[in-house]
Amino acid sequence: EATVADATEKGARIEVLNHQAPNPELGKYPLTLMLDTTADMIIEKRETFGPILMVKTYREPREVIDYILSHDRPLAFYPFSKDNKLVDMYIEKVMSGGVTVNDAIFHVGQNDLPFGGVGPSGMGHYHGYEGFLTFSKLRPIFKQANISSLKLLAPPYGKLADKVINTLLKIKG
């Protein structure tokens, strides 16, 4: 509610898409769009997860890229477009956590794909094999055999070491 109040106070246009009453005890808030936001508003200073969604307009795709690159890397990136070249350009130019094209909800539900961010949005991966590795600590253990041929050549030297050295010298000579 503080984010919406801040944006309203600073001149954003607020559109509530359903008229559900906010219920902080249940963590519920109505689906709300914020339009005409500015850089001094809370909504533009932090990574946002629904149900409060900031809507930004643009004329050229490069504006989208420049805007995203001027902020911390996002946890996820959800380009919506039927233009595959445009989507590929966005994916190439924008560094983010996971990417889902033409959807947002199913991203986190893909259990066999890693989910996670880069930078301030969080590091690592959750889900799939990569998630297993993220939450695992490999503990390498090396055990030297009780009898090692190298031990036979270590000090103190004895008759065996003399025989090996003499054999090697004969082979070389």
QUIDABEL-V490484 format. One record per pair of residues at least 12 apart in sequence whose ideal C-beta (glycine too) atoms are under 10 Angstrom apart, sorted by the first residue. I is the first residue (numbers start at 1). J is the second residue. Records with the same first field share a line. If there is no record, write none. Layout:
I = J ; J
//
This chain:
1 = 22 ; 24 ; 29 ; 32 ; 52
2 = 42
3 = 29 ; 32 ; 34 ; 41 ; 42 ; 43 ; 45 ; 46 ; 48 ; 52 ; 54
4 = 16 ; 22 ; 29 ; 30 ; 32 ; 34 ; 42 ; 43 ; 52
5 = 42
6 = 34 ; 37 ; 40 ; 41 ; 42 ; 43 ; 45
7 = 32 ; 34 ; 35 ; 36 ; 37 ; 38 ; 41 ; 42 ; 43 ; 44 ; 52 ; 54
8 = 34 ; 41
9 = 41
10 = 36 ; 37 ; 38 ; 40 ; 41 ; 42 ; 43
11 = 36 ; 37 ; 38 ; 41
12 = 33 ; 34 ; 35 ; 36 ; 37 ; 38 ; 41 ; 43 ; 44 ; 54 ; 55
13 = 33 ; 34 ; 35 ; 36 ; 37 ; 55
14 = 32 ; 33 ; 34 ; 35 ; 36 ; 52
15 = 31 ; 32 ; 33 ; 34 ; 35 ; 53 ; 55
16 = 29 ; 30 ; 31 ; 32 ; 33 ; 51
17 = 30 ; 31 ; 32 ; 33 ; 51 ; 53
18 = 30 ; 31 ; 32 ; 51
20 = 51
22 = 51
28 = 51
29 = 50 ; 51 ; 52
30 = 51 ; 52
31 = 50 ; 51 ; 52 ; 53
32 = 50 ; 51 ; 52 ; 53 ; 54
33 = 51 ; 52 ; 53 ; 54 ; 55
34 = 48 ; 52 ; 53 ; 54 ; 55 ; 56
35 = 53 ; 54 ; 55 ; 56 ; 57
36 = 54 ; 55 ; 56 ; 57
37 = 54 ; 55 ; 56
39 = 70 ; 71
41 = 54
44 = 56 ; 67 ; 71
45 = 71 ; 72
46 = 71 ; 72 ; 120
47 = 71 ; 72 ; 73 ; 74 ; 75 ; 76 ; 117 ; 120 ; 121 ; 122
48 = 74
49 = 75 ; 76
50 = 104 ; 105
56 = 68
61 = 79 ; 81 ; 83 ; 85 ; 86 ; 89 ; 90 ; 93
62 = 89 ; 93
64 = 79 ; 86 ; 89 ; 90 ; 93 ; 94
65 = 89 ; 90 ; 92 ; 93 ; 94
66 = 93
67 = 94
68 = 90 ; 93 ; 94 ; 95 ; 96
69 = 93 ; 94 ; 95
71 = 120
72 = 117 ; 118 ; 119 ; 120 ; 121
73 = 94 ; 95 ; 96 ; 97 ; 117 ; 118 ; 119 ; 120 ; 121
74 = 94 ; 95 ; 96 ; 97 ; 98 ; 99 ; 117 ; 118 ; 119 ; 120 ; 121
75 = 96 ; 97 ; 98 ; 107 ; 115 ; 116 ; 117 ; 118 ; 119 ; 120 ; 121 ; 122
76 = 96 ; 97 ; 98 ; 99 ; 100 ; 104 ; 107 ; 108 ; 115 ; 116 ; 117 ; 121
77 = 90 ; 91 ; 94 ; 95 ; 96 ; 97 ; 98 ; 99 ; 100 ; 101 ; 104 ; 107
78 = 90 ; 96 ; 98 ; 99 ; 100 ; 101 ; 102 ; 103 ; 104 ; 105 ; 107
79 = 91 ; 94 ; 99 ; 100 ; 101 ; 102
80 = 100 ; 101 ; 102 ; 103 ; 104
81 = 101 ; 102
82 = 102
84 = 101
87 = 99 ; 101 ; 102
88 = 101
95 = 118 ; 119
96 = 117 ; 118 ; 119 ; 121
97 = 114 ; 115 ; 116 ; 117 ; 118 ; 119 ; 121 ; 122 ; 123 ; 124 ; 125
98 = 110 ; 113 ; 114 ; 115 ; 116 ; 117 ; 118 ; 125 ; 126 ; 127
100 = 113
108 = 126 ; 127
109 = 127
110 = 127 ; 128
111 = 126 ; 127 ; 128 ; 131
112 = 127 ; 128 ; 129 ; 130 ; 131
113 = 125 ; 126 ; 127 ; 128 ; 129 ; 130 ; 131
114 = 126 ; 127 ; 128 ; 129 ; 130 ; 131 ; 132 ; 133 ; 134
115 = 127 ; 128 ; 130 ; 131
116 = 130 ; 131 ; 134
149 = 164
152 = 164
153 = 165
//
